[in-house]
């Protein structure tokens, strides 16, 4: 029986979690996630496909795991999940006290400053997870992304059909930005410091005479800063947070120069 079929059956009937073949199937899926051979979500052309059954396997992994005490030098932890190992073999730089859980994929060339990557996440090559940044469960982060200090990428496990947070190749996420609820950041976009984007957030392009509104999606190469708009409530009119697209990275320059141009031309804090 295929892994997917076993997982789907166990999702509908939790009594199957008592059977060895179900437990082995769940553990096999988590191992495949850990090695990057399976993904919770993956690009299919211009679209992203959510593999719901893989998310189900992650959720089913928790009840089959037993709590245990883990000791690392003077530190003690009490949890169900193992941590990743063999970073030298993986080609990943991990600075104390960075933590990645088993079941998260880190590609060769990833750098983890003191930070956290949760189970089901996928972090591709050349990406920097900077100090106190967190990559939530099932978040998908592309190649050569910079997650600046204190960035929070939310975890999206339920509902299983929901898309995880997706950060595409070459994006720069400014410090203390919060990206949650399955929001999608396009390739080479620059997100300024302190921007909060959810799956339903208004992202308003203000670069032309008429505004253009996106929901939870930042188009490729966009430069984004925090903003607000006026909304009417029964108690009156109040300012509600949003994000503003104020420009684009220039096609004529490479990414490093383009980022410097963004900082200089648009005065974006990162």
Secondary structure, 3 states (H helix, E strand, C coil): CCHHHHHHHHHHCHHHHHCHHHHHHHHHHHHHHHHCCCCCEEEECCEEEECHHHHHHHHHHHHHCCCEEEEECCEEEEECCCECCCHHHHCCEECCCCEEECCCEECCCCEECCCEECCCCEECCCCEECCCCEECCCCEECCCCEECCCCEECCCCCCCCCCCCEECCCCEECCCCEECCCCEECCCCEECCCCEECCCCEEEECCCCCCEEEECEECCCEEEEEEEEEEEECCEEEEEEEEEEEEECCCCCCHHHHHHHHHHHHCCCC
